[in-house]
Amino acid sequence: MSKIKIQEVIVVEGKDDTANLRRFYEVDTYETRGSAINEDDLERIDKLNKLRGVIVFTDPDYNGERIRKIIMEAVPTAKHAFLNRGEASPKSKTRGRSLGVEHANFEDIQKAARQGASYIGLGPFRFTQTKQKLSPVLGLDGYKHIVGKCADEGIMLPIYAIGGITEEDIPDLMRTGITGIAVSGTIVQAENPIEETQRLLQLVASHIQK
């Protein structure tokens, strides 16, 4: 099956983004090398925009948004690609890049994969106060179902469970076939966050499926 060709040049942060996009599209990219964007980069992006058009597709984190804003000011006619961060419905308006975005159903994961996501943050596992506008809670059965569908469809992106995860949840979660977990409250509330992080990493590693 031939890949879809994108006429515009996609502005990304690094070579891993380029590699992942090319898994799904025939596309040329311009890499900003992380947050190290400078005047030379902006001049090149401006020229590319005039020649072919550019689409800015950076991470939805501080550095990614910083790059996006700098390009937006220097090249106001550049296009910007976003995918939904907070909503579960694939038909909702886009507001955040899919690279690492949270997904609560298979359709969103499929959509993210087509756009060149480097990993999937899948959740929430249960209710958590650290996230607003939560997607539906998945539970263990939800993870098993989505991981299985991804395998059936040949979507081989790493999947990380998020949302209200505690130490006791890790063994059962890892047995669903996910790649790993993302936690915040457990670490932030620990007496020694560094030691707690190391301990959780060891626990996850001990349950990774071979």
C-alpha positions in Angstrom: 0.0 0.0 0.0 1.5 3.4 -1.1 2.0 6.1 1.5 0.1 9.4 1.3 2.3 12.2 0.0 2.3 15.5 1.8 3.2 18.5 -0.3 4.2 20.8 2.6 7.4 20.5 4.6 6.7 19.4 8.1 8.6 21.3 10.8 9.5 18.8 13.6 11.9 18.9 16.6 14.2 16.0 15.7 15.2 12.9 13.7 12.9 10.6 15.7 9.9 12.7 14.7 11.0 12.5 11.0 11.5 8.8 11.2 8.0 8.2 12.7 6.3 10.5 10.2 7.9 8.6 7.3 6.5 5.3 8.6 3.1 6.6 7.5 3.7 9.3 4.9 5.9 10.3 2.0 7.0 13.6 3.5 10.0 16.0 3.8 10.7 17.5 7.2 12.8 20.4 8.6 14.2 19.5 12.0 14.8 22.3 14.6 17.0 20.1 16.7 14.9 20.4 19.8 14.5 23.9 21.2 17.6 25.2 19.6 15.8 27.2 16.9 17.6 30.3 15.7 17.4 33.1 13.0 19.0 30.8 10.4 16.3 28.2 11.0 13.6 30.9 10.7 15.0 32.1 7.4 15.0 28.6 6.0 11.5 27.9 7.3 10.3 31.1 5.7 11.8 30.2 2.4 10.4 26.7 2.5 7.0 28.2 3.3 7.1 30.4 0.2 8.3 27.5 -2.0 6.1 24.6 -0.8 4.3 25.7 2.4 5.2 24.4 5.9 3.3 22.7 8.7 4.5 23.1 12.2 4.1 19.8 14.1 5.9 20.2 17.5 5.4 18.5 20.9 2.7 19.8 23.2 5.2 20.6 25.9 7.0 23.8 26.9 9.7 23.6 24.3 7.4 22.5 21.6 5.0 25.4 22.2 7.9 27.8 22.5 9.1 26.7 19.0 5.6 27.0 17.6 5.2 30.5 19.0 8.5 31.7 17.6 7.7 30.3 14.1 4.2 31.8 14.3 5.6 35.2 14.9 8.4 34.9 12.2 6.3 33.1 9.6 2.7 34.0 10.3 1.4 32.2 7.2 2.8 28.8 8.2 0.2 26.1 8.9 0.0 24.3 12.3 -0.9 20.7 13.0 -2.6 19.8 16.2 -4.4 16.8 17.5 -6.8 16.6 20.5 -5.2 16.4 23.9 -8.1 16.4 26.3 -11.1 14.9 24.4 -11.7 11.3 23.6 -13.8 11.8 20.5 -11.8 11.7 17.2 -14.3 14.2 15.8 -13.6 16.9 18.3 -11.7 20.0 17.5 -7.9 19.7 17.5 -6.0 21.5 20.2 -2.8 19.5 21.0 -0.2 17.5 19.2 -0.6 13.7 19.2 3.0 12.9 20.1 2.4 11.8 23.7 -1.1 12.9 23.7 -3.6 11.1 25.9 -6.0 8.7 24.2 -9.0 6.9 25.5 -10.2 4.9 22.5 -8.9 3.0 19.6 -10.0 5.5 17.0 -7.9 8.2 18.5 -4.9 5.9 18.6 -5.4 5.0 15.0 -5.6 8.7 14.1 -2.5 9.5 16.1 -0.6 6.7 14.4 -1.5 8.0 11.0 -0.1 11.4 12.0 3.3 9.9 13.0 3.0 9.7 16.8 6.1 8.4 18.5 4.2 6.9 21.5 0.7 6.7 23.0 -0.2 7.9 26.4 -3.3 5.8 27.1 -5.7 6.7 29.9 -7.0 7.4 32.4 -6.6 4.1 34.2 -8.8 5.5 37.0 -10.0 9.0 38.2 -7.1 11.4 38.9 -7.1 15.0 40.1 -4.0 15.9 38.1 -6.0 15.9 34.8 -8.9 18.0 33.7 -11.5 17.1 31.1 -10.8 13.4 31.6 -11.6 10.8 28.9 -13.7 7.8 30.1 -11.9 5.7 32.7 -10.4 2.5 31.1 -9.6 0.0 33.8 -7.7 -3.2 33.1 -10.2 -4.5 30.6 -10.0 -1.2 28.6 -6.2 -1.6 28.3 -6.4 -5.2 27.2 -9.0 -4.4 24.5 -7.1 -1.4 23.0 -3.7 -3.1 23.2 -5.2 -6.1 21.4 -6.8 -4.0 18.7 -3.5 -2.2 18.1 -1.8 -5.5 17.6 -4.5 -6.7 15.2 -4.2 -3.5 13.1 -0.4 -3.6 13.1 0.0 -0.4 15.2 3.3 -1.0 16.9 3.7 2.3 18.9 4.8 2.1 22.5 1.8 2.4 24.8 2.1 4.0 28.3 -0.7 3.8 30.9 -1.6 7.1 32.7 -4.0 8.4 35.2 -4.3 7.5 38.9 -1.8 4.7 38.8 -0.4 3.4 42.1 2.3 0.9 42.9 -0.2 -1.9 43.5 -1.6 -1.4 39.9 1.7 -1.9 38.1 1.9 -5.7 37.9 -1.6 -6.1 36.5 -1.2 -3.2 34.1 2.0 -4.5 32.7 0.3 -7.8 32.1 -2.1 -6.1 29.7 0.8 -5.7 27.2 1.5 -2.0 27.7 5.0 -0.7 27.3 5.2 1.2 30.6 3.4 3.7 32.9 3.4 7.4 33.6 2.9 8.6 37.2 3.1 11.9 39.0 1.2 11.9 42.3 3.0 8.9 43.6 6.4 10.5 43.0 5.5 14.0 44.0 4.0 12.9 47.3 6.9 10.6 48.2 9.3 11.5 51.0 12.3 11.0 48.6 11.0 11.4 45.0 14.3 10.2 43.4 14.4 7.0 45.4 10.7 6.5 44.6 11.3 7.0 40.9 14.1 4.5 40.9 12.0 1.9 42.8 9.1 2.3 40.4 11.4 1.9 37.4 12.7 -1.3 38.8 9.2 -2.6 39.5 8.1 -1.8 36.0 11.2 -3.4 34.5 10.6 -6.6 36.5 7.1 -7.0 34.9 8.0 -6.2 31.3 6.8 -9.0 29.0 9.6 -10.7 27.2 
